[in-house]
Amino acid sequence: MAYKIRKSLERKFFDHGWLKSYHTFSFGDYYDSNFMGFRDLRVINEDRIASGQGFPAHAHKDMEIISIVLEGALGHQDSTGTQSVLHAGQVQAMSAGSGITHSEFNPSKTDPVHFLQIWIFPDKKGITPRYQQVTNLPTANNQWLLLAKNNGPENSLQIQQDIAIYALSLQEGKAANKRLLANRYGWLQVIDGQLTLTDGIGQDTIQAGDGVAIDPKTDIKLTAHSASRLLFFDLK
């Protein structure tokens, strides 16, 4: 088969009380030389932050950082002067570039926030830091939506790397296809739901939290057993 699955339960889980986090790749205190990222994709963390809690101000440099809110709300402040609150379905991108300081917090007094944080290595260092919040996740439209791309259209987030990120929301029983070119790799991340994945040779069932590394020149088909949401990373 032309793909390899990273099962949800194989991810590293940390419970810090106020923060519960699954790490798909090595991050912080979790190190596994077999899972240091995939191509230019470095981090996929699935986080849940308790009400009124968050990450205090901390610095980043030369990293593209994307946050996708799945449930609740996520507050953001950074050294560019940006202050924002993202709600479920909203997406932000931050280019740390030459250096940026930011904080992330849950503004709710009652509800947790559930979100994905994604890190991507940039193809250029020392750029001017920037922040964007322009895109919403699709809701059961059964079509791929471009979220982010280097020099992409105005309604997509701009990423300082040769990468395209797509989102997909499939209704139960619906199917979608994705084709990789000869010089491109793919990473598929299931947000929620359950699906059948096939590459024309074999097939597997994938579900919430699973990730899939996909080789070039591969055609995949996804069929939803239940309402499902996914991300797809098209990588060099």
RONUNU-734728 format. One record per residue (C-alpha): residue in three letters; x, y, z. Coordinates in pm, 1 decimal, decimal comma, padded with zeros to 6 digits, m for minus. Layout:
<rs>
<r resn="ALA" u="X" v="Y" w="Z"/>
...
</rs>
This chain:
<rs>
<r resn="MET" u="00000,0" v="00000,0" w="00000,0"/>
<r resn="ALA" u="00109,2" v="00356,3" w="m00066,3"/>
<r resn="TYR" u="00016,0" v="00491,7" w="00276,2"/>
<r resn="LYS" u="00095,1" v="00437,2" w="00644,4"/>
<r resn="ILE" u="m00145,4" v="00505,3" w="00931,4"/>
<r resn="ARG" u="m00051,6" v="00672,6" w="01259,8"/>
<r resn="LYS" u="m00337,0" v="00557,3" w="01484,3"/>
<r resn="SER" u="m00492,0" v="00798,7" w="01730,3"/>
<r resn="LEU" u="m00403,6" v="00586,0" w="02033,3"/>
<r resn="GLU" u="m00038,7" v="00573,8" w="01923,0"/>
<r resn="ARG" u="m00010,1" v="00948,9" w="01978,9"/>
<r resn="LYS" u="00150,1" v="01070,9" w="02301,7"/>
<r resn="PHE" u="m00104,1" v="01195,0" w="02556,6"/>
<r resn="PHE" u="m00033,7" v="01445,8" w="02835,3"/>
<r resn="ASP" u="m00277,3" v="01544,0" w="03109,8"/>
<r resn="HIS" u="m00164,3" v="01860,5" w="03285,4"/>
<r resn="GLY" u="m00500,4" v="01920,1" w="03451,4"/>
<r resn="TRP" u="m00576,0" v="02251,0" w="03283,0"/>
<r resn="LEU" u="m00441,1" v="02115,1" w="02951,4"/>
<r resn="LYS" u="m00502,1" v="01778,9" w="02788,4"/>
<r resn="SER" u="m00297,5" v="01724,9" w="02475,0"/>
<r resn="TYR" u="m00233,6" v="01457,2" w="02211,3"/>
<r resn="HIS" u="00091,0" v="01487,4" w="02013,2"/>
<r resn="THR" u="00105,4" v="01323,8" w="01670,0"/>
<r resn="PHE" u="00477,1" v="01406,7" w="01642,7"/>
<r resn="SER" u="00758,7" v="01468,2" w="01891,9"/>
<r resn="PHE" u="00696,2" v="01786,3" w="02087,7"/>
<r resn="GLY" u="00817,0" v="01930,7" w="02419,1"/>
<r resn="ASP" u="00883,6" v="01646,0" w="02662,7"/>
<r resn="TYR" u="00779,6" v="01384,1" w="02406,4"/>
<r resn="TYR" u="01056,1" v="01256,3" w="02180,9"/>
<r resn="ASP" u="01033,2" v="00970,2" w="01932,6"/>
<r resn="SER" u="01294,7" v="00963,2" w="01656,8"/>
<r resn="ASN" u="01044,6" v="00782,8" w="01431,6"/>
<r resn="PHE" u="00791,9" v="01065,7" w="01460,2"/>
<r resn="MET" u="00973,2" v="01396,5" w="01419,0"/>
<r resn="GLY" u="00720,8" v="01528,1" w="01171,5"/>
<r resn="PHE" u="00646,3" v="01450,5" w="00807,9"/>
<r resn="ARG" u="00825,1" v="01642,0" w="00532,7"/>
<r resn="ASP" u="00782,2" v="02012,7" w="00625,9"/>
<r resn="LEU" u="00495,3" v="01933,8" w="00864,4"/>
<r resn="ARG" u="00647,3" v="01946,4" w="01213,7"/>
<r resn="VAL" u="00366,4" v="01946,4" w="01474,0"/>
<r resn="ILE" u="00002,6" v="01841,6" w="01501,3"/>
<r resn="ASN" u="m00121,1" v="01881,7" w="01857,9"/>
<r resn="GLU" u="m00481,5" v="01825,7" w="01960,3"/>
<r resn="ASP" u="m00537,6" v="02038,3" w="02271,9"/>
<r resn="ARG" u="m00816,1" v="02091,7" w="02522,1"/>
<r resn="ILE" u="m00776,4" v="02388,2" w="02758,7"/>
<r resn="ALA" u="m00995,2" v="02425,6" w="03066,3"/>
<r resn="SER" u="m01205,9" v="02739,2" w="03117,9"/>
<r resn="GLY" u="m01009,4" v="03045,3" w="03222,5"/>
<r resn="GLN" u="m00672,6" v="02879,9" w="03152,6"/>
<r resn="GLY" u="m00413,4" v="02911,0" w="02879,4"/>
<r resn="PHE" u="m00055,3" v="02944,9" w="02763,4"/>
<r resn="PRO" u="00116,4" v="03260,9" w="02896,5"/>
<r resn="ALA" u="00321,0" v="03479,6" w="02663,4"/>
<r resn="HIS" u="00600,0" v="03282,1" w="02496,5"/>
<r resn="ALA" u="00826,8" v="03333,7" w="02197,0"/>
<r resn="HIS" u="00851,3" v="03164,9" w="01857,3"/>
<r resn="LYS" u="01085,6" v="03214,1" w="01563,9"/>
<r resn="ASP" u="01091,0" v="03089,9" w="01204,1"/>
<r resn="MET" u="00781,7" v="02870,4" w="01219,8"/>
<r resn="GLU" u="00442,0" v="02879,9" w="01050,8"/>
<r resn="ILE" u="00176,3" v="02817,2" w="01319,7"/>
<r resn="ILE" u="m00187,4" v="02739,0" w="01241,9"/>
<r resn="SER" u="m00464,9" v="02703,0" w="01500,2"/>
<r resn="ILE" u="m00803,8" v="02551,1" w="01418,5"/>
<r resn="VAL" u="m01078,0" v="02578,9" w="01681,2"/>
<r resn="LEU" u="m01306,6" v="02275,8" w="01692,6"/>
<r resn="GLU" u="m01516,3" v="02357,4" w="02002,1"/>
<r resn="GLY" u="m01536,0" v="02662,0" w="02226,1"/>
<r resn="ALA" u="m01331,6" v="02980,2" w="02183,9"/>
<r resn="LEU" u="m00959,0" v="03059,4" w="02181,4"/>
<r resn="GLY" u="m00818,2" v="03399,2" w="02272,4"/>
<r resn="HIS" u="m00497,4" v="03522,0" w="02107,8"/>
<r resn="GLN" u="m00261,8" v="03813,8" w="02176,2"/>
<r resn="ASP" u="00076,9" v="03875,5" w="02018,1"/>
<r resn="SER" u="00359,4" v="04125,7" w="01992,4"/>
<r resn="THR" u="00235,3" v="04257,3" w="01655,4"/>
<r resn="GLY" u="m00054,1" v="04413,1" w="01849,8"/>
<r resn="THR" u="m00308,8" v="04155,2" w="01736,8"/>
<r resn="GLN" u="m00586,8" v="04061,7" w="01979,0"/>
<r resn="SER" u="m00855,6" v="03820,1" w="01866,5"/>
<r resn="VAL" u="m01094,5" v="03547,7" w="01974,6"/>
<r resn="LEU" u="m01147,4" v="03249,5" w="01745,1"/>
<r resn="HIS" u="m01469,0" v="03051,9" w="01768,4"/>
<r resn="ALA" u="m01548,7" v="02695,8" w="01660,9"/>
<r resn="GLY" u="m01476,5" v="02647,6" w="01291,3"/>
<r resn="GLN" u="m01241,0" v="02944,2" w="01262,6"/>
<r resn="VAL" u="m00876,1" v="02922,9" w="01162,0"/>
<r resn="GLN" u="m00575,3" v="03146,8" w="01223,0"/>
<r resn="ALA" u="m00222,6" v="03146,8" w="01082,5"/>
<r resn="MET" u="00080,3" v="03314,2" w="01235,9"/>
<r resn="SER" u="00420,8" v="03346,5" w="01072,3"/>
<r resn="ALA" u="00669,7" v="03373,3" w="01358,0"/>
<r resn="GLY" u="00944,0" v="03483,0" w="01119,2"/>
<r resn="SER" u="01217,5" v="03695,3" w="01279,1"/>
<r resn="GLY" u="01048,5" v="03655,0" w="01618,7"/>
<r resn="ILE" u="00708,1" v="03692,0" w="01779,7"/>
<r resn="THR" u="00567,6" v="03659,8" w="02130,3"/>
<r resn="HIS" u="00210,1" v="03543,2" w="02179,3"/>
<r resn="SER" u="m00030,3" v="03398,8" w="02433,5"/>
<r resn="GLU" u="m00329,4" v="03167,1" w="02389,2"/>
<r resn="PHE" u="m00607,1" v="03139,6" w="02643,2"/>
<r resn="ASN" u="m00960,9" v="03019,1" w="02695,9"/>
<r resn="PRO" u="m01180,9" v="03325,2" w="02761,0"/>
<r resn="SER" u="m01480,8" v="03117,9" w="02873,4"/>
<r resn="LYS" u="m01564,5" v="03095,2" w="03242,7"/>
<r resn="THR" u="m01746,2" v="02764,3" w="03198,1"/>
<r resn="ASP" u="m01649,6" v="02574,6" w="02881,6"/>
<r resn="PRO" u="m01324,8" v="02415,3" w="02760,4"/>
<r resn="VAL" u="m01176,2" v="02495,4" w="02420,5"/>
<r resn="HIS" u="m01078,5" v="02215,2" w="02182,8"/>
<r resn="PHE" u="m00839,8" v="02301,7" w="01901,0"/>
<r resn="LEU" u="m00562,5" v="02179,0" w="01674,0"/>
<r resn="GLN" u="m00227,0" v="02351,4" w="01659,4"/>
<r resn="ILE" u="m00010,2" v="02283,9" w="01355,0"/>
<r resn="TRP" u="00351,3" v="02385,7" w="01297,5"/>
<r resn="ILE" u="00515,6" v="02398,0" w="00954,6"/>
<r resn="PHE" u="00879,8" v="02471,9" w="00873,9"/>
<r resn="PRO" u="00903,3" v="02786,1" w="00654,0"/>
<r resn="ASP" u="01105,3" v="02796,5" w="00332,7"/>
<r resn="LYS" u="01252,2" v="03133,6" w="00426,9"/>
<r resn="LYS" u="01386,6" v="03253,1" w="00761,9"/>
<r resn="GLY" u="01367,6" v="03596,6" w="00919,5"/>
<r resn="ILE" u="01053,0" v="03721,8" w="00747,0"/>
<r resn="THR" u="00841,6" v="03991,9" w="00906,9"/>
<r resn="PRO" u="00598,2" v="03829,3" w="01154,1"/>
<r resn="ARG" u="00234,1" v="03832,4" w="01044,1"/>
<r resn="TYR" u="m00107,4" v="03716,0" w="01161,7"/>
<r resn="GLN" u="m00414,2" v="03612,4" w="00959,6"/>
<r resn="GLN" u="m00765,3" v="03498,1" w="01040,7"/>
<r resn="VAL" u="m00966,3" v="03465,6" w="00724,5"/>
<r resn="THR" u="m01110,7" v="03116,7" w="00681,7"/>
<r resn="ASN" u="m01381,9" v="02897,5" w="00831,6"/>
<r resn="LEU" u="m01389,9" v="02518,3" w="00820,0"/>
<r resn="PRO" u="m01652,8" v="02376,8" w="00583,6"/>
<r resn="THR" u="m01967,4" v="02217,3" w="00724,0"/>
<r resn="ALA" u="m02083,8" v="01901,7" w="00543,8"/>
<r resn="ASN" u="m02034,7" v="02037,2" w="00192,3"/>
<r resn="ASN" u="m01861,0" v="01717,3" w="00071,9"/>
<r resn="GLN" u="m01595,7" v="01914,2" w="m00115,9"/>
<r resn="TRP" u="m01232,3" v="01998,2" w="m00046,1"/>
<r resn="LEU" u="m01178,1" v="02357,9" w="00069,0"/>
<r resn="LEU" u="m00837,4" v="02523,0" w="00038,6"/>
<r resn="LEU" u="m00742,6" v="02661,7" w="00381,5"/>
<r resn="ALA" u="m00383,2" v="02769,6" w="00329,3"/>
<r resn="LYS" u="m00127,3" v="02793,2" w="00050,2"/>
<r resn="ASN" u="00188,9" v="02981,1" w="m00034,4"/>
<r resn="ASN" u="00073,7" v="03261,4" w="m00266,2"/>
<r resn="GLY" u="m00278,6" v="03121,3" w="m00258,4"/>
<r resn="PRO" u="m00599,2" v="03313,9" w="m00334,9"/>
<r resn="GLU" u="m00710,0" v="03600,7" w="m00112,1"/>
<r resn="ASN" u="m00964,8" v="03391,3" w="00076,0"/>
<r resn="SER" u="m00697,7" v="03142,8" w="00189,3"/>
<r resn="LEU" u="m00431,7" v="03175,3" w="00457,7"/>
<r resn="GLN" u="m00081,8" v="03252,5" w="00328,8"/>
<r resn="ILE" u="00190,0" v="03004,5" w="00430,6"/>
<r resn="GLN" u="00563,9" v="03063,5" w="00387,5"/>
<r resn="GLN" u="00621,6" v="02715,7" w="00246,6"/>
<r resn="ASP" u="00542,4" v="02512,9" w="m00065,9"/>
<r resn="ILE" u="00241,8" v="02345,6" w="00092,4"/>
<r resn="ALA" u="m00134,4" v="02341,4" w="00048,5"/>
<r resn="ILE" u="m00375,4" v="02258,5" w="00330,1"/>
<r resn="TYR" u="m00730,1" v="02146,3" w="00253,6"/>
<r resn="ALA" u="m01030,1" v="02079,3" w="00477,5"/>
<r resn="LEU" u="m01314,9" v="01840,9" w="00404,4"/>
<r resn="SER" u="m01649,6" v="01778,3" w="00573,2"/>
<r resn="LEU" u="m01824,4" v="01461,8" w="00454,1"/>
<r resn="GLN" u="m02178,1" v="01354,0" w="00526,2"/>
<r resn="GLU" u="m02243,6" v="00989,3" w="00612,7"/>
<r resn="GLY" u="m02226,0" v="00775,9" w="00298,5"/>
<r resn="LYS" u="m02053,8" v="01043,5" w="00089,3"/>
<r resn="ALA" u="m01712,2" v="00996,3" w="m00071,6"/>
<r resn="ALA" u="m01425,2" v="01216,9" w="m00188,2"/>
<r resn="ASN" u="m01102,4" v="01157,0" w="m00378,8"/>
<r resn="LYS" u="m00753,8" v="01305,2" w="m00364,7"/>
<r resn="ARG" u="m00469,5" v="01253,4" w="m00611,3"/>
<r resn="LEU" u="m00101,2" v="01316,0" w="m00540,0"/>
<r resn="LEU" u="00141,1" v="01411,6" w="m00815,2"/>
<r resn="ALA" u="00473,1" v="01234,0" w="m00870,6"/>
<r resn="ASN" u="00670,5" v="01486,4" w="m00665,0"/>
<r resn="ARG" u="00420,1" v="01548,5" w="m00383,5"/>
<r resn="TYR" u="00350,0" v="01375,5" w="m00052,5"/>
<r resn="GLY" u="00033,3" v="01381,8" w="00156,4"/>
<r resn="TRP" u="m00061,9" v="01378,9" w="00521,5"/>
<r resn="LEU" u="m00426,1" v="01315,6" w="00608,7"/>
<r resn="GLN" u="m00550,9" v="01403,8" w="00958,9"/>
<r resn="VAL" u="m00896,2" v="01291,7" w="01073,3"/>
<r resn="ILE" u="m01062,4" v="01551,3" w="01296,7"/>
<r resn="ASP" u="m01373,8" v="01349,5" w="01375,5"/>
<r resn="GLY" u="m01590,5" v="01071,7" w="01234,0"/>
<r resn="GLN" u="m01501,8" v="00736,4" w="01077,7"/>
<r resn="LEU" u="m01414,0" v="00657,6" w="00716,3"/>
<r resn="THR" u="m01286,9" v="00394,0" w="00478,4"/>
<r resn="LEU" u="m00957,6" v="00481,7" w="00310,0"/>
<r resn="THR" u="m00852,1" v="00300,0" w="m00007,1"/>
<r resn="ASP" u="m00570,2" v="00351,7" w="m00254,7"/>
<r resn="GLY" u="m00703,1" v="00101,4" w="m00509,3"/>
<r resn="ILE" u="m00488,1" v="m00177,9" w="m00366,2"/>
<r resn="GLY" u="m00584,6" v="m00204,7" w="m00000,5"/>
<r resn="GLN" u="m00823,9" v="m00037,0" w="00236,1"/>
<r resn="ASP" u="m00845,6" v="00054,1" w="00603,1"/>
<r resn="THR" u="m01085,9" v="00214,8" w="00846,0"/>
<r resn="ILE" u="m00964,2" v="00544,6" w="00989,6"/>
<r resn="GLN" u="m01122,9" v="00756,2" w="01259,7"/>
<r resn="ALA" u="m01088,7" v="01065,2" w="01478,6"/>
<r resn="GLY" u="m00725,5" v="01137,6" w="01567,7"/>
<r resn="ASP" u="m00573,4" v="00909,1" w="01305,5"/>
<r resn="GLY" u="m00310,1" v="01044,5" w="01069,7"/>
<r resn="VAL" u="m00202,0" v="00895,7" w="00736,6"/>
<r resn="ALA" u="00129,0" v="00947,0" w="00553,4"/>
<r resn="ILE" u="00074,6" v="00909,1" w="00177,9"/>
<r resn="ASP" u="00333,7" v="00846,7" w="m00093,8"/>
<r resn="PRO" u="00356,8" v="01035,0" w="m00425,7"/>
<r resn="LYS" u="00154,3" v="00918,5" w="m00727,0"/>
<r resn="THR" u="m00121,6" v="00786,2" w="m00502,9"/>
<r resn="ASP" u="m00494,8" v="00817,5" w="m00559,0"/>
<r resn="ILE" u="m00697,1" v="00783,6" w="m00240,2"/>
<r resn="LYS" u="m01070,8" v="00753,2" w="m00189,0"/>
<r resn="LEU" u="m01243,5" v="00838,7" w="00138,0"/>
<r resn="THR" u="m01594,0" v="00715,1" w="00220,0"/>
<r resn="ALA" u="m01762,2" v="00838,0" w="00538,2"/>
<r resn="HIS" u="m01928,7" v="00587,0" w="00771,7"/>
<r resn="SER" u="m02045,7" v="00879,6" w="00984,4"/>
<r resn="ALA" u="m02029,4" v="01258,0" w="00951,8"/>
<r resn="SER" u="m01655,7" v="01326,2" w="00927,7"/>
<r resn="ARG" u="m01409,4" v="01614,4" w="00908,3"/>
<r resn="LEU" u="m01052,7" v="01591,0" w="00780,3"/>
<r resn="LEU" u="m00744,5" v="01792,6" w="00691,0"/>
<r resn="PHE" u="m00517,3" v="01712,9" w="00398,2"/>
<r resn="PHE" u="m00161,1" v="01845,4" w="00364,9"/>
<r resn="ASP" u="m00009,3" v="01848,4" w="00015,8"/>
<r resn="LEU" u="00369,2" v="01859,0" w="00073,1"/>
<r resn="LYS" u="00687,2" v="01864,6" w="m00134,5"/>
</rs>
